[in-house]
Amino acid sequence: MKMQKALKEKIPVCRDRVKQMLREGGSLKISDISVRHLFSGIRGLDLLIGNVSYVDPYEGIHFRGHSVSDILQILPKPKGCKSPYAGGMYYLLMTGDIPTLQDALEVEDEWKTRAEIPTYVVNMLQAMPKNTHPMTMLSQAILALQADSKFDEGYNNGLQKLDYWQATLEDSLNLTAKTPALAAAIYNIKYRDRKLVSADPNLDWSANFGHMIGKGWDQHYQELCRLFFGLHADQGTGNVSVHTACLVNSTLSDVYYSCSAAMNGLAGPLHGRANQDCLIWLLGILKKFGSLPTKEQLKDYVWETLNRGKIIPGYGHAVLRNTDPRFTAQLKFGKAYMADSKLFKLVEMVYEVVPHVLTKHGKAKSPWPNVDAISGTLQYQSGLKEFDFYTVLFGVGRMLGITANLVWSRAIMLPLERPQSITLDMVEQKIAELKVKKAFVVSEA
Ligand code: HAX
């Protein structure tokens, strides 16, 4: 497989680069930590290595150096379609090279050979209580597949550290290949007739998800799947889902353990569940006003939400300080496919109103929309109305970036992550010591 060959060539070069960086700059200081950082989720510090993507606060995510709009232009697409193959995205995330159509199709074909999910996993999903959240089902299903981990098998049989990445890649290909089918199985068990639909060998990874939930006829939905999964693939290594996976994987727990843990982090309202919460909030507005509100009414409603101590879902970001380009790309999709829907018009109106209100409110560091401000609306208007499922869709896309990060963590042999913690007493003591030191320096001057 060309992707694997490319990695085999690139990894030794990258290992040498790391060695050189450590030799030449190992003791140089690149970040300073203040007491405030300790109490603010260590935001804004360069603390992690992640080569797969980078979030620029103003320009948004860059996948291997390419912006969202570039990605949508340059990645190979099915004939006559606007959204790229997930196989091409995966090739790019893994290797850093822009794939040809053939490269993208080779990954798609590889996935097809590994896509079948074992019966015991389906049985387990079917046995779960009806009220189980679909994210719990996804996390459990991934964990259940751990029995087949190639990394685990290799580790138990003396696999060498230099080769960990290869077994991690095998697990990554196996898991990502199965992810759309796992998600579709969860959807069919939870919301449909509990019967599973087989994949269509003529469809790509993303479109097959649509097919397996009974929307195979719907070309527009297949386009949306490609767009949605691609846009959600990664968001720097510090976001909770990717970081959780990397943390767990740093103990040499395999891809399955790591990705299952990542999905548990993604399930939170401040992360992937924001798409569900945002849609609920938007539908609440339409219900309250019986139709589209006026801008003035909407402004009052936003203030009402804030004054109740609630957040505006889909707005703000830990890193971004501008409109998320993933929001803009989805807005474009909505304008092409559902411009007349009331819900979509409301999304546009909220975009006009909320940033002003959040700025006036003065708390959020960014008043701008993120990816979740619109993603649920596109799904809802495209007929997928079970909104507690939306985070699973996020998880399907995110699996691409997570596993690419895991392969590269093993490739450059990152060690066990183990930051030191200090107690509250120690922080107080350090503050007192530093204050005395400062006073001494001032009086000396
Ligand atoms: N509405 C109301 N208040 C907000 C807000 C919003 N949309 N965004 C931030 N704030 C508030 C915070 O709650 C915080 O208040 P406190 O000081 O009382 O705790 C204050 O503004 C400062 O927060 P911040 O530094 O700007 O933001 P954080 O880095 O702490 O958090 C979040 C970033 C994305 C979690 C935050 O903006 C938020 O809660 N947004 C709404 C939920 C959301 O859309 N989450 C999805 C983010 C994208 C993502 O990761 N998807 O998976």
Residues whose N, C-alpha, C, O or C-beta is under 5 A from the ligand:
A	BS01	HAX	P269 L270 H271 G272 A274 K310 I311 I312 P313 G314 Y315 G316 H317 A318 K363 A364 K365 S366 N370 D372
